[in-house]
Amino acid sequence: MGHALEPGRVIFDDKMVVRRAIEDAKIPFTYVTANCFAGYFAANLSQMETFLPPKEKVTIHGDGNVKVVYVDEDDIALYTIKTIDDPRTLNKTLHIRPPENILSQRELVEKWEKLLGKELEKISISQEDLLTSMKGLDRFGQAVAGHLYHFFYEGCLTNFQIGEEGEEASELYPDVKYIRMDEYLKLYL
């Protein structure tokens, strides 16, 4: 995320400084990449204005077909704990990308519509309109909009292969029965 938009970029810049210091000091590490916390991104169907899923209309980012990774926070904690004494994750990055939770925003919305028993009105916001809207937001809102841009327009969470420097959590720990997003969304009925 070295190319992240301001002001959200500061989060990634700070993380990079800490990572460099850890590695320069030869401190053993396991970095965890958790992706989209379900409580912030799935519960609201990736809307900026609310933490609850809409019941009438939903804003779709671009065409809504870019894949992102939604992960329940309890699953993030469980996978993280499993790495503590696991030599396979030593000095690597653990990517939490449960395969059934790699979904486009449209796929997530379809899961909610099925549970809700009705179709929502869909309003698309173009990349240009999202970026333009950032000007009228406070710094926090600008950071959130910037993250949405990278996730839902650029596809930065799924547009790469995990290399030798990383591991995927659900492959390392197939015994974990992670929460699928259709199950997660049932909390909001």
Phi and psi in degrees as GROMACS dihedral restraints (atoms count N, CA, C in turn):
[ dihedral_restraints ]
;  ai    aj    ak    al  type     phi  dphi    fc
    3     4     5     6     1   -63.7    20    10
    4     5     6     7     1   -14.4    20    10
    6     7     8     9     1  -105.5    20    10
    7     8     9    10     1    11.5    20    10
    9    10    11    12     1   -59.8    20    10
   10    11    12    13     1   149.5    20    10
   12    13    14    15     1   -72.4    20    10
   13    14    15    16     1   146.9    20    10
   15    16    17    18     1   -75.2    20    10
   16    17    18    19     1   150.9    20    10
   18    19    20    21     1   -87.8    20    10
   19    20    21    22     1    -2.3    20    10
   21    22    23    24     1   -66.2    20    10
   22    23    24    25     1   -18.3    20    10
   24    25    26    27     1   -61.2    20    10
   25    26    27    28     1   -30.5    20    10
   27    28    29    30     1   -57.0    20    10
   28    29    30    31     1   -33.9    20    10
   30    31    32    33     1   -60.1    20    10
   31    32    33    34     1   -46.6    20    10
   33    34    35    36     1   -72.8    20    10
   34    35    36    37     1   -36.9    20    10
   36    37    38    39     1   -60.5    20    10
   37    38    39    40     1   -44.8    20    10
   39    40    41    42     1   -63.1    20    10
   40    41    42    43     1   -41.9    20    10
   42    43    44    45     1   -62.7    20    10
   43    44    45    46     1   -39.9    20    10
   45    46    47    48     1   -65.0    20    10
   46    47    48    49     1   -37.2    20    10
   48    49    50    51     1   -63.4    20    10
   49    50    51    52     1   -45.6    20    10
   51    52    53    54     1   -64.4    20    10
   52    53    54    55     1   -44.2    20    10
   54    55    56    57     1   -60.4    20    10
   55    56    57    58     1   -44.8    20    10
   57    58    59    60     1   -60.3    20    10
   58    59    60    61     1   -41.6    20    10
   60    61    62    63     1   -64.6    20    10
   61    62    63    64     1   -42.4    20    10
   63    64    65    66     1   -60.5    20    10
   64    65    66    67     1   -48.3    20    10
   66    67    68    69     1   -69.2    20    10
   67    68    69    70     1   -39.9    20    10
   69    70    71    72     1   -63.9    20    10
   70    71    72    73     1   -32.4    20    10
   72    73    74    75     1   -83.9    20    10
   73    74    75    76     1    -1.2    20    10
   75    76    77    78     1    59.7    20    10
   76    77    78    79     1    35.4    20    10
   78    79    80    81     1   -83.9    20    10
   79    80    81    82     1   127.0    20    10
   81    82    83    84     1   -59.7    20    10
   82    83    84    85     1   143.4    20    10
   84    85    86    87     1  -146.4    20    10
   85    86    87    88     1   161.7    20    10
   87    88    89    90     1  -139.5    20    10
   88    89    90    91     1   116.1    20    10
   90    91    92    93     1   -88.3    20    10
   91    92    93    94     1   144.4    20    10
   93    94    95    96     1  -119.3    20    10
   94    95    96    97     1   123.5    20    10
   96    97    98    99     1  -105.0    20    10
   97    98    99   100     1   109.0    20    10
   99   100   101   102     1   -92.7    20    10
  100   101   102   103     1   -16.6    20    10
  102   103   104   105     1    69.1    20    10
  103   104   105   106     1  -141.3    20    10
  105   106   107   108     1   -87.2    20    10
  106   107   108   109     1   110.2    20    10
  108   109   110   111     1   -59.4    20    10
  109   110   111   112     1   129.4    20    10
  111   112   113   114     1   -57.8    20    10
  112   113   114   115     1   -38.5    20    10
  114   115   116   117     1   -62.9    20    10
  115   116   117   118     1   -25.5    20    10
  117   118   119   120     1  -100.8    20    10
  118   119   120   121     1   -27.5    20    10
  120   121   122   123     1  -119.3    20    10
  121   122   123   124     1   -29.3    20    10
  123   124   125   126     1   -91.9    20    10
  124   125   126   127     1   -42.4    20    10
  126   127   128   129     1   -56.4    20    10
  127   128   129   130     1   -34.3    20    10
  129   130   131   132     1  -104.7    20    10
  130   131   132   133     1    11.4    20    10
  132   133   134   135     1    57.3    20    10
  133   134   135   136     1    31.3    20    10
  135   136   137   138     1    69.0    20    10
  136   137   138   139     1    37.3    20    10
  138   139   140   141     1   -94.9    20    10
  139   140   141   142     1   149.3    20    10
  141   142   143   144     1   -82.9    20    10
  142   143   144   145     1   -26.6    20    10
  144   145   146   147     1   -87.9    20    10
  145   146   147   148     1    -8.6    20    10
  147   148   149   150     1  -151.5    20    10
  148   149   150   151     1   163.1    20    10
  150   151   152   153     1  -107.2    20    10
  151   152   153   154     1     3.6    20    10
  153   154   155   156     1  -114.9    20    10
  154   155   156   157     1   152.5    20    10
  156   157   158   159     1   -71.5    20    10
  157   158   159   160     1   135.4    20    10
  159   160   161   162     1   -67.5    20    10
  160   161   162   163     1   152.4    20    10
  162   163   164   165     1  -114.2    20    10
  163   164   165   166     1    -3.8    20    10
  165   166   167   168     1  -123.1    20    10
  166   167   168   169     1   -52.0    20    10
  168   169   170   171     1  -141.3    20    10
  169   170   171   172     1   155.0    20    10
  171   172   173   174     1  -137.9    20    10
  172   173   174   175     1   139.8    20    10
  174   175   176   177     1   -87.1    20    10
  175   176   177   178     1   126.3    20    10
  177   178   179   180     1  -103.0    20    10
  178   179   180   181     1   128.3    20    10
  180   181   182   183     1   -79.6    20    10
  181   182   183   184     1   116.1    20    10
  183   184   185   186     1    61.2    20    10
  184   185   186   187     1  -131.2    20    10
  186   187   188   189     1   -88.1    20    10
  187   188   189   190     1    -4.9    20    10
  189   190   191   192     1    77.6    20    10
  190   191   192   193     1     9.5    20    10
  192   193   194   195     1  -105.0    20    10
  193   194   195   196     1     2.4    20    10
  195   196   197   198     1   -75.7    20    10
  196   197   198   199     1   132.8    20    10
  198   199   200   201     1   -79.6    20    10
  199   200   201   202     1   136.7    20    10
  201   202   203   204     1  -129.2    20    10
  202   203   204   205     1   175.7    20    10
  204   205   206   207     1  -120.8    20    10
  205   206   207   208     1   117.2    20    10
  207   208   209   210     1  -101.1    20    10
  208   209   210   211     1   132.1    20    10
  210   211   212   213     1  -138.0    20    10
  211   212   213   214     1   130.5    20    10
  213   214   215   216     1   -65.2    20    10
  214   215   216   217     1   138.5    20    10
  216   217   218   219     1   -61.9    20    10
  217   218   219   220     1   -35.4    20    10
  219   220   221   222     1   -65.0    20    10
  220   221   222   223     1   -35.3    20    10
  222   223   224   225     1   -67.5    20    10
  223   224   225   226     1   -38.9    20    10
  225   226   227   228     1   -58.9    20    10
  226   227   228   229     1   -46.4    20    10
  228   229   230   231     1   -61.9    20    10
  229   230   231   232     1   -44.5    20    10
  231   232   233   234     1   -63.0    20    10
  232   233   234   235     1   -47.5    20    10
  234   235   236   237     1   -61.9    20    10
  235   236   237   238     1   -40.4    20    10
  237   238   239   240     1   -62.5    20    10
  238   239   240   241     1   -45.3    20    10
  240   241   242   243     1   -60.6    20    10
  241   242   243   244     1   -38.7    20    10
  243   244   245   246     1   -63.7    20    10
  244   245   246   247     1   -22.4    20    10
  246   247   248   249     1   -78.9    20    10
  247   248   249   250     1   -15.5    20    10
  249   250   251   252     1   -51.9    20    10
  250   251   252   253     1   -49.4    20    10
  252   253   254   255     1  -113.1    20    10
  253   254   255   256     1    23.2    20    10
  255   256   257   258     1   -96.8    20    10
  256   257   258   259     1   110.1    20    10
  258   259   260   261     1   -63.4    20    10
  259   260   261   262     1   -18.4    20    10
  261   262   263   264     1   -69.8    20    10
  262   263   264   265     1   -18.5    20    10
  264   265   266   267     1  -105.6    20    10
  265   266   267   268     1     0.4    20    10
  267   268   269   270     1   -64.7    20    10
  268   269   270   271     1   125.8    20    10
  270   271   272   273     1    60.0    20    10
  271   272   273   274     1    35.9    20    10
  273   274   275   276     1  -134.2    20    10
  274   275   276   277     1   174.1    20    10
  276   277   278   279     1  -106.8    20    10
  277   278   279   280     1   127.6    20    10
  279   280   281   282     1   -91.1    20    10
  280   281   282   283     1   117.4    20    10
  282   283   284   285     1   -97.7    20    10
  283   284   285   286     1   118.3    20    10
  285   286   287   288     1   -92.0    20    10
  286   287   288   289     1   100.8    20    10
  288   289   290   291     1  -135.9    20    10
  289   290   291   292     1    66.8    20    10
  291   292   293   294     1   -59.0    20    10
  292   293   294   295     1   126.0    20    10
  294   295   296   297     1   -56.9    20    10
  295   296   297   298     1   -36.0    20    10
  297   298   299   300     1   -78.4    20    10
  298   299   300   301     1    -6.0    20    10
  300   301   302   303     1  -107.0    20    10
  301   302   303   304     1    10.4    20    10
  303   304   305   306     1   -90.0    20    10
  304   305   306   307     1    99.5    20    10
  306   307   308   309     1  -133.2    20    10
  307   308   309   310     1   153.0    20    10
  309   310   311   312     1   -81.9    20    10
  310   311   312   313     1   164.4    20    10
  312   313   314   315     1   -61.4    20    10
  313   314   315   316     1   -38.7    20    10
  315   316   317   318     1   -61.6    20    10
  316   317   318   319     1   -40.9    20    10
  318   319   320   321     1   -64.0    20    10
  319   320   321   322     1   -39.1    20    10
  321   322   323   324     1   -64.4    20    10
  322   323   324   325     1   -44.4    20    10
  324   325   326   327     1   -61.6    20    10
  325   326   327   328     1   -41.5    20    10
  327   328   329   330     1   -61.3    20    10
  328   329   330   331     1   -38.0    20    10
  330   331   332   333     1   -62.8    20    10
  331   332   333   334     1   -42.8    20    10
  333   334   335   336     1   -66.1    20    10
  334   335   336   337     1   -43.5    20    10
  336   337   338   339     1   -60.3    20    10
  337   338   339   340     1   -41.0    20    10
  339   340   341   342     1   -62.4    20    10
  340   341   342   343     1   -44.2    20    10
  342   343   344   345     1   -66.6    20    10
  343   344   345   346     1   -39.0    20    10
  345   346   347   348     1   -74.8    20    10
  346   347   348   349     1   -25.6    20    10
  348   349   350   351     1    79.6    20    10
  349   350   351   352     1    22.0    20    10
  351   352   353   354     1  -157.8    20    10
  352   353   354   355     1   158.4    20    10
  354   355   356   357     1   -91.1    20    10
  355   356   357   358     1   138.3    20    10
  357   358   359   360     1   -90.6    20    10
  358   359   360   361     1   150.5    20    10
  360   361   362   363     1   -70.0    20    10
  361   362   363   364     1   132.5    20    10
  363   364   365   366     1  -112.2    20    10
  364   365   366   367     1   128.0    20    10
  366   367   368   369     1  -120.4    20    10
  367   368   369   370     1   117.8    20    10
  369   370   371   372     1   -85.0    20    10
  370   371   372   373     1   142.3    20    10
  372   373   374   375     1  -117.7    20    10
  373   374   375   376     1   123.8    20    10
  375   376   377   378     1   -73.2    20    10
  376   377   378   379     1   162.3    20    10
  378   379   380   381     1   -56.2    20    10
  379   380   381   382     1   -44.9    20    10
  381   382   383   384     1   -62.9    20    10
  382   383   384   385     1   -42.4    20    10
  384   385   386   387     1   -67.3    20    10
  385   386   387   388     1   -38.0    20    10
  387   388   389   390     1   -63.0    20    10
  388   389   390   391     1   -47.6    20    10
  390   391   392   393     1   -64.1    20    10
  391   392   393   394     1   -38.5    20    10
  393   394   395   396     1   -65.7    20    10
  394   395   396   397     1   -37.3    20    10
  396   397   398   399     1   -65.6    20    10
  397   398   399   400     1   -21.9    20    10
  399   400   401   402     1   -60.8    20    10
  400   401   402   403     1   -30.8    20    10
  402   403   404   405     1   -61.6    20    10
  403   404   405   406     1   -31.0    20    10
  405   406   407   408     1   -91.1    20    10
  406   407   408   409     1     5.2    20    10
  408   409   410   411     1  -103.0    20    10
  409   410   411   412     1   157.0    20    10
  411   412   413   414     1   -71.6    20    10
  412   413   414   415     1   175.8    20    10
  414   415   416   417     1   -58.9    20    10
  415   416   417   418     1   -41.0    20    10
  417   418   419   420     1   -62.8    20    10
  418   419   420   421     1   -47.5    20    10
  420   421   422   423     1   -60.9    20    10
  421   422   423   424     1   -38.2    20    10
  423   424   425   426     1   -64.6    20    10
  424   425   426   427     1   -40.6    20    10
  426   427   428   429     1   -63.9    20    10
  427   428   429   430     1   -44.0    20    10
  429   430   431   432     1   -62.2    20    10
  430   431   432   433     1   -47.3    20    10
  432   433   434   435     1   -61.4    20    10
  433   434   435   436     1   -39.0    20    10
  435   436   437   438     1   -63.1    20    10
  436   437   438   439     1   -41.6    20    10
  438   439   440   441     1   -64.4    20    10
  439   440   441   442     1   -43.2    20    10
  441   442   443   444     1   -58.2    20    10
  442   443   444   445     1   -41.4    20    10
  444   445   446   447     1   -58.5    20    10
  445   446   447   448     1   -50.7    20    10
  447   448   449   450     1   -64.5    20    10
  448   449   450   451     1   -40.2    20    10
  450   451   452   453     1   -72.3    20    10
  451   452   453   454     1   -52.5    20    10
  453   454   455   456     1   -96.4    20    10
  454   455   456   457     1   -11.0    20    10
  456   457   458   459     1  -113.4    20    10
  457   458   459   460     1   -43.2    20    10
  459   460   461   462     1   -86.5    20    10
  460   461   462   463     1   -26.0    20    10
  462   463   464   465     1    73.6    20    10
  463   464   465   466     1    32.2    20    10
  465   466   467   468     1   -65.3    20    10
  466   467   468   469     1   -14.9    20    10
  468   469   470   471     1   -85.2    20    10
  469   470   471   472     1   -17.9    20    10
  471   472   473   474     1  -132.0    20    10
  472   473   474   475     1     0.6    20    10
  474   475   476   477     1   -90.6    20    10
  475   476   477   478     1    29.8    20    10
  477   478   479   480     1  -148.6    20    10
  478   479   480   481     1   159.5    20    10
  480   481   482   483     1   -97.4    20    10
  481   482   483   484     1   143.2    20    10
  483   484   485   486     1   -75.5    20    10
  484   485   486   487     1   122.8    20    10
  486   487   488   489     1   -92.0    20    10
  487   488   489   490     1  -165.4    20    10
  489   490   491   492     1   -64.7    20    10
  490   491   492   493     1   -20.4    20    10
  492   493   494   495     1   -82.7    20    10
  493   494   495   496     1     3.2    20    10
  495   496   497   498     1  -140.8    20    10
  496   497   498   499     1   170.0    20    10
  498   499   500   501     1  -138.4    20    10
  499   500   501   502     1   153.0    20    10
  501   502   503   504     1  -102.0    20    10
  502   503   504   505     1   130.1    20    10
  504   505   506   507     1   -60.1    20    10
  505   506   507   508     1   -46.9    20    10
  507   508   509   510     1   -70.0    20    10
  508   509   510   511     1   -22.9    20    10
  510   511   512   513     1   -76.9    20    10
  511   512   513   514     1   -40.6    20    10
  513   514   515   516     1   -68.8    20    10
  514   515   516   517     1   -35.6    20    10
  516   517   518   519     1  -126.4    20    10
  517   518   519   520     1    69.5    20    10
  519   520   521   522     1   -67.2    20    10
  520   521   522   523     1   -13.8    20    10
  522   523   524   525     1   -72.4    20    10
  523   524   525   526     1   -18.2    20    10
  525   526   527   528     1   -74.6    20    10
  526   527   528   529     1   123.4    20    10
  528   529   530   531     1   -93.7    20    10
  529   530   531   532     1    81.4    20    10
  531   532   533   534     1   -67.2    20    10
  532   533   534   535     1   156.1    20    10
  534   535   536   537     1   -77.3    20    10
  535   536   537   538     1   122.0    20    10
  537   538   539   540     1   -81.0    20    10
  538   539   540   541     1   152.5    20    10
  540   541   542   543     1   -67.9    20    10
  541   542   543   544     1   -27.9    20    10
  543   544   545   546     1   -65.9    20    10
  544   545   546   547     1   -36.4    20    10
  546   547   548   549     1   -69.3    20    10
  547   548   549   550     1   -42.6    20    10
  549   550   551   552     1   -58.9    20    10
  550   551   552   553     1   -45.2    20    10
  552   553   554   555     1   -66.5    20    10
  553   554   555   556     1   -19.9    20    10
  555   556   557   558     1   -60.2    20    10
  556   557   558   559     1   -22.2    20    10
  558   559   560   561     1   -60.9    20    10
  559   560   561   562     1   -23.2    20    10
  561   562   563   564     1  -100.9    20    10
  562   563   564   565     1     7.6    20    10
